[in-house]
Amino acid sequence: MAPTYDLLERRKDKFMLWFPADPQNAREPYLVLGTLDNGSPQTVYQISITPFVKPDQPDLWELDPKNISPPLEDGKVYHYWYEINDLSPEARGAIKVTDPLAYTVWYASTKGRDDHVQPSSVIKFRDGKLWPCDVDGSEPSTPPLPSQDSMPQNNHMVIYELPTSWSKYKHVEENNQDVEVDVGTFVDVLALFDPTVTGNNFKGVSVVDNGAIVAELGINALELLPVADARPIGQWGYATANYYAPDFDLGTSSELVTLVEKIHGQGTRFFTDVVMAFGHDPYVYIDFKQFHLDQTAPEEQKSPDIWQSHSSQERDGYGGRLWRYSWPVDANAQAVVSSTYDPQSGQVSAIHPSWAFHKGHLHRWMTSFGVDGLRLDSINNIANYDFIKSYKEYAWDIYNSRYPSADPSKFLVIGEELSDPLDLITSGTLNALWNDSFQRRIRACLIGNGSDGDDFEWTVRKFVNCTLDYNHPFTDGSQSINYLTSHDTEGGTGKERLFNFFTDSGVTDMERRAKFAFALFLTSVGIPMIFAGEEFLDQMDNSISEKQSDPVNYERKAEDWRTRIFNYVANMVQFRKTCPALGDDDTDFIHVDESRGGKIMAWKRGGQGQIPVVVVANFTDQDTEGPVYVVDNWPDQQVGGWREVTQNRDVPAEWVGREPLMHWEAKVYTYWRG
């Protein structure tokens, strides 16, 4: 049974507003209640405004729906706001704000949204209680727990990183350009996994109408970029506004539950991205000082919250408001909250308000949507390791409560901190980190160069086995999230999509080089993460600086050469998921051809007692000479049954360890049979 979160239990019976260290100048909040008028355009018709009352808990306001006049109708959907006195630095008097705990929100306009115009919160009144519901009144179910046996272990995961803004493209004849015509939804993501679903906006995309492209790829972990409700339209969700609600533009809670049920049924884990350095949330107006930092205020320069962790740089709100995590202190290091209502435990104690708020939405997402892992954005910009560790531990508490004996290898909390400070792992603050060094190193090697001051050989050794990185020595592959490309395609040369990187580097044999890259990537130590579209070498259509408005173009997968890349990657994904040796960290470099500048190398994956995997890679523009190329120190050479994985072919005994290589070719061998 999952740990309870007291405030979320209370809101089942009453409208609730938590107001820590309730300021003396704050007016009592009011509930503004209405119903949706289905005219054109749709609007909310206000039917009542009712003051909250204080229960016996400090800093808590409540309103029993039975005390609202006119009486609420059983089974009816209501829209509501909280009217409060604006306490943001730009205070504007009495304003209406969204319930910070709203499970569903509704925007009156899909264009030109204003940060100061808050969406309505949505709830259903039924049987004397308040029920989470979609705008149409549907009450979302909770996805059933998948069996532990059906879920992959961390060291056999292949993650698919999918932006929460994706689109189809339409050819415009008059100017010969491709343009974005619409943005996807949870139903469109479902269509990537279910061949019977064509999606909402993906209808007409041939590879979606006629198949299930991501299911066919075979990944076993889906990471959606932030799916909590965000202000912008058609972007990737890194401006979270309503942390407890699915994004209004992406669809309903019920549709998200259907998606999670589907991928769980396919043995795929569900990860979600979370943004907690800054927000556009209602507490900006309700209780600014307790939750947020005003970097423009001179007195805040004394606050420990002003600086990034391990850095002399100030934190960056990227247009939002920084969350305050070093608590309970004000800008002059004086105690502000001696004790308040704790929304998690329901007791009165000294707590960190922001910590408690974020643990609440963690509880919501893990219990309502079956989240199997988390990726925490910009750890250095959150800038409080104690909070991150507390958040991670609460996530594990919820996960462990799911099963009588939860498998610790089937849950993971990942952080993005691109300098890879391993103390985040050794201290128990996080379970894993994005390994940005992997991308730098493998991309350098894909065009024949070394990286980070290492010669070519050691650049290869370090990306193949992250435990060999002396500066950032991961101690286990499940701690390292490796990627050829991530959603951060605007990060400069070497960060762009692989197609654009190859183009800018003068690579002309795209198909060959892409297959080479994926063979190395999917056989290296660590958890591989594929950025959506890279499996068929999608390309940037807008400028690199516009990454959030350059979604995946799944139409491209239908091109013959891209289909061949896709099929190659799908084969290697299946191998990566299932081969025991690739879930082990042991790596033995068995061959470095000094006669070719050390740029033909071979290594063995797998530990003692495991059937080995041997990777042989030619990082040069020349084929090997003659019909035979001998690889030294080949393991188990006399054992029968060797096969070459990338081409799905058996290798005659006399050719084991002796096959030639073409330029920029990697061959993967094993006698393991899945």
Buried (B, 14 or more C-beta within 10 A) or exposed (E): EEBEBBBBEBBEBBBBBBBBBBEEEBEBBBBBBBBBEEEEEEEBEBBBBBEBEEEEBBBBBBBEBEEBEEEBEEEEBBBBBBBBBBBBEEEEEEBBBBBBBBBBBBBBEEEEBEBEEBBBBBBBBBEEEBBBBBBEEBEBEEBEEBEEEBBBBBBBBBBBBBBBBBBBBEEEEEEEEEEBEBBBBBBBBBBBBBBEBBBBBBEEBEBBBEBBBBBBBBBBBBBBBBBBBBBBBBBBBBBBBBBBBBBBBBBBBBBBBBBBBBBBBBBBBBBBBBBBBBBBBBBBBBBBBBBBBBBEEEEBEEBBBBBBBBEEEBBBBEEBBBBBBBBBBBBEEEEBBEBBBBBBBBEBEEBBBBBBBBBBBBBBBBBBBBBBBBBBBBBBBBBBBEBBBBBBEBBBBBBBBBEEEBBEBBBBBBBBBBBBBBEBBEEEBBBBBBBBBBBBBBBBBBBBEBBEEBEBBBBBBBBBBBBBBEEBEBEBBBBBBBBBBBBBBBBEEBBBBBBBBBBEBEBEEBBBBBBBBBBBBBBBBBBBBBBBBBBBBBBBBEEBEEBBBBBBBBBBBBEEEBBBBBBBBBBBBBBBBBBBBBBBBBBBBBBBBEEBBBBBBBBBBBBEEBBBBBBBBBBBEEBBEEEEBEBEEBBBEEEEBBBBBBEEEEBEEEBBBBBBBEBBBBBBBBBBEE
